Amino acid sequence: MEAARAASPEKISLTAFRAAVLTGAMEALLQHMDQDQFNQIDVTSSGEAHQQATKEYCSLPQGSIVSKDAHSPVLAPNADLEKAEKKRKIDQAYRERCKKTKTQMIRDLKTFGEENEHLRMENKTLKEDNASMTQMLQSQTKELLQHKNRLDQLKFENEKQNALVQVLSDLVVNSNLSHENQKLKDENAQLRQMVKLSGEPLKLVQENGKLQHENMLLKVQIDALCGKIVDDNRNNCGR
């Protein structure tokens, strides 16, 4: 009896329940258990142990588990086993749901981990591309600045050369014209003197026309020379 009382704590394990069945102390155990304690029998053990205990319990003679107290209700073994089996199934279903939930969580964590890794790699690639593009833009900006400076320098040199060509052209034209004008004046004076001395006006007129023609040719040559200088200067600036 004392062993039965010691074996009936607030929550009876399945092993203690089976031991009470096998040792014949089931009746004493049930007498010292209320209905709540009986319903709290631990059935969370494996299904094989539970089936073994159930088989051993059911092999006992029917009605062997009764109360000595006439006022205590008689516990029906089959009803108690059905409650225990129902609780076991509920617990098993709960464990299955927990297992499925855990499996789904592991699967989701793996998926999220792979997605995060992919996003990290993509972000790393984008950062590298951005750094490369920034470096390339800086290099192109520097190169454009160099080209701009070179262009400004070429423009300045071109302006200087144009000014120099203009000055030289003016000097050449003015000097040649002055020289030709003076030459013509001298020849005219000589011709006048010759007319006075020789009296050959027709010959002098012809000679004067010839000199004017030569003067015109020289002027054309001077203009062509100036044009060539300007063209050469433009070609040099274009390079």
Buried (B, 14 or more C-beta within 10 A) or exposed (E): EEEBBEBBEEEBBBEBBBBBBEEEBBBBBBBEBEEEBBEBBBBEBEEEEBEBBBEEBEEBEEEEBBEEEEEEEEBEBEEBBEBBBEBBEEEBEEEEEEEEEEEEEEEEEEEEEEEEEEEEEEEEEEEEEEEEEEEEEEEEEEEEEEEEEEEEEEEEEBEEBBEEBBEEBEEBBEEBBEEBEEBBEEBEEEBEEBBEEEEEEEEBEEBBEEBEEEBEEBBEEBEEEBEEBBEEBEEEBEE
